[in-house]
Structure formats: C-alpha cells, structure tokens
Amino acid sequence: MTVVLAQVSDDELARYASLIYDRTGITVSPQKKTLLSNRVRRRLKATGIEDFETYYGHLRGLASDAPEWDAFLQEVTTHETYLFRDETQWNWFSDEYLPQLTAEANAGDRLKTLRIWSAASSTGDEAHTIATCIAAHLRQCDDWNIEILGTDIGVGAIELARRGVFGERAMRLVPDNFRRRYFTALPDGKNWKAKESITRWISFRQHNLLDSLAERPFDLVFLKNVLIYFDIASKSKVIKNIDRVIKPGGLLLTAAAEGISDLVGHMNKLKPWLHSKPARK
C-alpha cells in the first residue's frame, strides 16, 4: 500500500535545510516547509524511496555531483527564467555598454576582446540574451574575440542550456526581428532553437558559486536573481569569488533586490544594479 506523506516535520525540515545550505549556500526558511515537502515528495515518487527521513539519509550519502543530488537540487531551487528579463538592463547593455566598447576599440584603448560570465545561468536564457544583443548591437562583431561563459550548480540545467532550445514562454519578450535572425522555429510549433551565429560564443559548465572559478578575468559578470536565496555569510563568499575574476575596471551587474550593497562597497556604484571594480592605478 502506498503511504501518502503530508509534510516534512520541523526536525526534517531543519535537517534538509542544513544539508542544502552546507552544499550550496542556499537558505531554506521555515516558511518554505510546504514547498520543500512538495518537491521532496516528487523525488520520493521518482526514486521509490518511502519516506522523507530515508530519502534524507540517501542524499547525505551522495556526492555533490551524483545524478540524484542534482535532480533534488533542481527541484528545490528551480525558479522562472526567460530571455530579455529586466528590459532596463538590456537597454543599457545594448545601447550604452556595447557602443562604448566599440568606441574604445576604435580609439585604440582596448583590444577587440570581450569576456562575459553569466553566473547562475540556469537553462541558458541569460547567456543567449547576451549573445543576441552582441550580435545585434556590437559593430563588426565578427572581428571580435567574444566568450560568454554560463555556469549553474545544476547539471540538468546545464544540459538544457547547451541545447539552446526555448519555449514560447521563455521567448515571449524576444523582439520578432531577433527571433527571425537568431533563432529557428522548430517543427513542433512550440519551441525555438538558437542559431550558430550566437551559440558560437557561448559555453556552459557546472559550477557552485561558493567555489572559486578558475578562469581568466571577465569584462562583465551577470549575477542576477540568485543571491536572494543566500544569507549574508554565503553572499559574502560568493561576492569575493566573483570579485577575483572581474578585470580591474570591469563590471558586476546584479538584480536590484539582491541585498549586497554592503558587500560591494569597494566597487564604484554606477546604477543600483551595476558596479565597477576600481581600475589599477
């Protein structure tokens, strides 16, 4: 007989929350009890494990890169993402930032290279938006050496990002002319696939923001809609890791409500969501 579980107990919630925090830095509040219960219940059904406590013990024994740990993590951390989210920021990127790069390159003040990190990139919506804007607004972009790195803690999310396929909901804010130029409508009539003209610049890999990233410095880092799930200690660690890989004079772009103003005081605030790392003297 199948036992229908109601919710995790308070003690179980605390243990699950501690495990998630230790592995990812993400905080699960007591107010998320029902949400966590529903998400864990899905994994019980998928794995055939009978109860919350047994499944918790199973998770504890798994390595962080185990498929079931990744499946669990995707259940409890999934949030909506879509292309061209936050119009104001994309207008800045297209109409101010990219023309500025062109002007600097034409004046001989910079090489025609551009490295951008989409941190916590989920299924790749942000990275593909970055590439679309570059293709549309960076003059003579074929003459540039462009690299866009997308990372996420979830292996499943990375696999989806590499496919570069997006449904109508994810594509709803993409201008029609961009759809036609940079995406292909698939035969199913429901999805769009990014064209090689933009995917050629993008690579994806798994990464935990609590860990340092072994990469050459970036001109610009997008870190949006993720730190709201972190406490101050975890936020501080993430910001330090990201600061290490931003070039002097490079930029950090966040969501407006990340709650990191006290952690980026060493940077120059250009906008509520945009900070510049001081250039070397």
C-alpha positions as CSV (number, residue, x, y, z in Angstrom):
1,M,0.0,0.0,0.0
2,T,1.3,3.5,-0.9
3,V,1.7,5.8,2.0
4,V,0.7,9.4,1.3
5,L,3.1,11.7,3.2
6,A,1.8,15.1,4.3
7,Q,4.7,17.3,5.1
8,V,8.2,17.1,6.4
9,S,8.3,17.5,10.2
10,D,10.0,20.6,11.6
11,D,13.1,18.5,12.5
12,E,13.2,17.0,9.0
13,L,12.9,20.5,7.5
14,A,15.8,21.7,9.6
15,R,18.0,18.7,8.5
16,Y,17.1,19.2,4.8
17,A,17.7,23.0,5.2
18,S,21.1,22.4,6.8
19,L,22.1,19.9,4.1
20,I,21.1,22.3,1.3
21,Y,22.9,25.2,2.9
22,D,26.1,23.2,3.5
23,R,26.3,22.1,-0.1
24,T,25.1,25.2,-1.9
25,G,24.9,28.2,0.5
26,I,21.2,28.5,-0.3
27,T,18.9,29.2,2.7
28,V,15.6,27.4,3.0
29,S,13.4,29.2,5.5
30,P,10.7,27.6,7.7
31,Q,8.1,29.3,5.6
32,K,9.2,27.0,2.7
33,K,8.0,23.9,4.5
34,T,5.1,23.2,2.2
35,L,7.2,23.9,-0.9
36,L,10.0,21.7,0.2
37,S,7.6,18.9,1.2
38,N,6.0,19.0,-2.3
39,R,9.4,19.0,-4.1
40,V,10.8,16.2,-2.0
41,R,7.6,14.2,-2.5
42,R,8.3,14.3,-6.2
43,R,11.7,12.7,-5.7
44,L,10.2,10.0,-3.4
45,K,7.9,9.1,-6.3
46,A,10.7,9.1,-8.8
47,T,13.1,7.0,-6.7
48,G,10.7,4.7,-5.0
49,I,12.0,5.8,-1.6
50,E,9.3,5.5,1.0
51,D,9.6,8.5,3.3
52,F,11.3,11.8,3.9
53,E,13.7,10.6,6.5
54,T,15.0,7.7,4.4
55,Y,15.4,10.0,1.4
56,Y,17.4,12.5,3.5
57,G,19.8,9.7,4.6
58,H,20.1,8.7,0.9
59,L,21.0,12.3,0.0
60,R,23.6,12.7,2.7
61,G,25.5,9.7,1.4
62,L,25.7,11.1,-2.2
63,A,28.5,13.1,-3.7
64,S,27.5,16.6,-4.8
65,D,27.8,15.5,-8.5
66,A,25.6,12.5,-8.1
67,P,22.6,12.4,-10.5
68,E,20.0,12.1,-7.7
69,W,21.5,15.0,-5.8
70,D,21.4,17.1,-8.9
71,A,17.7,16.1,-9.5
72,F,16.9,17.0,-5.9
73,L,18.6,20.3,-6.2
74,Q,16.8,21.2,-9.4
75,E,13.5,20.5,-7.7
76,V,14.2,22.8,-4.7
77,T,15.9,25.6,-6.5
78,T,14.1,26.0,-9.8
79,H,12.8,29.4,-10.5
80,E,11.4,31.0,-13.6
81,T,13.8,32.4,-16.2
82,Y,13.3,33.8,-19.6
83,L,15.1,35.7,-22.3
84,F,15.3,39.5,-22.1
85,R,14.2,39.6,-18.5
86,D,14.7,43.1,-17.0
87,E,14.3,45.4,-20.0
88,T,16.2,48.3,-18.5
89,Q,19.4,46.3,-18.1
90,W,19.3,45.0,-21.6
91,N,18.7,48.5,-23.0
92,W,21.8,49.6,-21.1
93,F,23.8,46.7,-22.3
94,S,22.8,47.2,-26.0
95,D,22.6,51.0,-26.2
96,E,25.4,52.1,-23.8
97,Y,27.8,49.3,-23.0
98,L,28.4,47.8,-26.4
99,P,28.7,51.1,-28.2
100,Q,31.2,52.2,-25.6
101,L,33.3,49.1,-26.3
102,T,33.2,49.9,-30.0
103,A,34.4,53.5,-29.3
104,E,37.2,52.3,-27.1
105,A,38.4,49.7,-29.6
106,N,38.3,52.3,-32.5
107,A,40.3,54.7,-30.4
108,G,42.9,52.0,-29.7
109,D,42.1,52.0,-26.0
110,R,41.2,48.3,-25.9
111,L,41.6,45.1,-27.9
112,K,38.6,43.7,-29.6
113,T,38.1,41.0,-26.9
114,L,35.0,40.6,-24.7
115,R,34.6,38.0,-21.9
116,I,31.3,37.8,-20.0
117,W,30.2,35.4,-17.3
118,S,26.6,34.6,-16.8
119,A,26.7,33.2,-13.2
120,A,23.8,31.0,-12.1
121,S,22.7,30.9,-15.7
122,S,20.0,28.2,-15.1
123,T,18.8,27.0,-18.5
124,G,20.9,29.5,-20.5
125,D,18.3,32.2,-21.1
126,E,20.5,35.0,-19.9
127,A,23.6,33.8,-21.8
128,H,21.6,33.6,-25.1
129,T,20.2,37.0,-24.5
130,I,23.7,38.4,-24.0
131,A,24.8,36.8,-27.3
132,T,21.7,38.1,-29.1
133,C,22.4,41.6,-28.0
134,I,26.0,41.4,-29.0
135,A,25.1,40.0,-32.5
136,A,22.6,42.8,-33.0
137,H,24.4,45.8,-31.4
138,L,28.2,45.3,-31.4
139,R,29.6,46.7,-34.7
140,Q,31.7,44.3,-36.7
141,C,31.3,41.6,-34.0
142,D,32.9,39.1,-36.3
143,D,36.2,40.9,-35.8
144,W,35.9,40.5,-32.0
145,N,37.1,37.6,-29.9
146,I,33.9,37.0,-27.8
147,E,33.5,34.5,-25.0
148,I,30.3,34.0,-22.9
149,L,30.5,31.5,-20.1
150,G,27.3,30.3,-18.5
151,T,27.5,28.4,-15.2
152,D,25.0,26.8,-12.9
153,I,25.1,24.4,-9.9
154,G,22.6,22.1,-11.6
155,V,24.0,19.6,-14.2
156,G,20.5,19.2,-15.6
157,A,20.1,22.9,-16.1
158,I,23.5,23.0,-17.9
159,E,22.4,20.2,-20.2
160,L,19.3,22.1,-21.2
161,A,21.3,25.3,-21.7
162,R,23.6,23.6,-24.1
163,R,20.7,22.5,-26.2
164,G,19.7,26.2,-26.7
165,V,16.0,25.4,-27.2
166,F,13.4,27.7,-25.7
167,G,9.6,27.5,-25.4
168,E,7.2,30.3,-26.2
169,R,7.0,31.4,-22.5
170,A,10.8,31.8,-22.4
171,M,10.8,33.6,-25.7
172,R,7.8,35.9,-25.0
173,L,9.9,39.1,-24.7
174,V,12.3,38.4,-27.6
175,P,11.6,41.0,-30.4
176,D,10.2,39.5,-33.5
177,N,13.1,40.6,-35.7
178,F,15.5,38.9,-33.2
179,R,13.5,35.7,-33.3
180,R,13.8,35.6,-37.1
181,R,17.5,36.5,-37.2
182,Y,18.9,34.5,-34.3
183,F,16.5,31.6,-33.7
184,T,14.9,28.9,-35.7
185,A,11.3,27.8,-35.2
186,L,11.2,24.0,-34.6
187,P,8.7,21.8,-36.4
188,D,6.8,21.2,-33.2
189,G,5.5,24.7,-33.4
190,K,6.2,25.3,-29.7
191,N,10.0,25.8,-29.4
192,W,12.8,27.9,-30.9
193,K,16.4,26.8,-31.2
194,A,19.3,29.4,-31.1
195,K,21.3,29.6,-34.3
196,E,25.0,29.0,-34.5
197,S,25.5,32.8,-35.2
198,I,25.0,33.3,-31.4
199,T,25.8,29.9,-29.9
200,R,29.4,30.0,-31.3
201,W,30.3,32.4,-28.5
202,I,28.7,30.5,-25.6
203,S,29.9,27.7,-23.4
204,F,28.3,26.2,-20.3
205,R,29.6,24.2,-17.4
206,Q,28.6,23.2,-13.9
207,H,29.9,25.4,-11.1
208,N,29.0,26.1,-7.4
209,L,29.2,29.9,-6.6
210,L,30.7,29.0,-3.2
211,D,33.7,27.7,-5.0
212,S,36.4,29.8,-6.8
213,L,36.2,29.8,-10.6
214,A,39.4,29.0,-12.4
215,E,39.1,31.4,-15.3
216,R,40.8,34.4,-16.9
217,P,39.3,37.7,-15.8
218,F,36.0,38.8,-17.2
219,D,34.9,42.3,-18.5
220,L,31.4,41.8,-17.2
221,V,29.7,39.4,-14.8
222,F,25.9,38.9,-14.6
223,L,24.8,37.7,-11.2
224,K,21.1,38.1,-11.1
225,N,18.2,36.7,-9.1
226,V,20.3,34.2,-7.1
227,L,21.7,35.8,-4.0
228,I,18.2,36.4,-2.7
229,Y,18.4,32.8,-1.6
230,F,21.7,33.2,0.3
231,D,22.4,34.5,3.8
232,I,25.0,37.2,4.5
233,A,27.8,34.8,5.0
234,S,27.2,32.9,1.8
235,K,26.6,36.2,-0.2
236,S,30.0,37.5,1.1
237,K,31.8,34.3,0.0
238,V,30.1,34.4,-3.5
239,I,31.0,38.1,-4.0
240,K,34.6,37.5,-3.0
241,N,34.8,34.6,-5.5
242,I,33.3,36.7,-8.3
243,D,35.4,39.8,-7.5
244,R,38.6,37.7,-8.1
245,V,37.6,37.1,-11.7
246,I,36.5,40.6,-12.7
247,K,39.1,42.7,-14.5
248,P,40.1,46.0,-13.0
249,G,37.6,48.4,-14.4
250,G,35.3,45.5,-15.2
251,L,31.6,45.4,-14.2
252,L,29.2,43.5,-12.0
253,L,25.6,43.5,-13.0
254,T,23.0,42.2,-10.4
255,A,19.3,42.3,-9.9
256,A,18.0,45.3,-8.0
257,A,16.9,43.3,-4.9
258,E,20.0,41.0,-4.3
259,G,20.8,42.8,-1.0
260,I,24.5,43.1,-1.5
261,S,25.1,46.8,-1.2
262,D,27.2,46.4,2.0
263,L,29.3,43.7,0.2
264,V,30.3,45.7,-2.8
265,G,31.4,48.9,-1.0
266,H,34.8,48.6,-2.6
267,M,33.3,49.0,-6.0
268,N,32.0,52.1,-7.7
269,K,28.2,52.2,-7.9
270,L,27.1,53.2,-11.4
271,K,23.5,52.3,-11.1
272,P,21.5,50.5,-8.3
273,W,22.2,47.2,-10.2
274,L,25.6,48.0,-11.7
275,H,29.0,48.3,-10.0
276,S,32.5,48.8,-11.4
277,K,35.7,47.3,-10.0
278,P,38.3,50.0,-9.5
279,A,40.9,50.1,-12.2
280,R,44.5,49.7,-11.1
281,K,46.4,52.9,-10.6
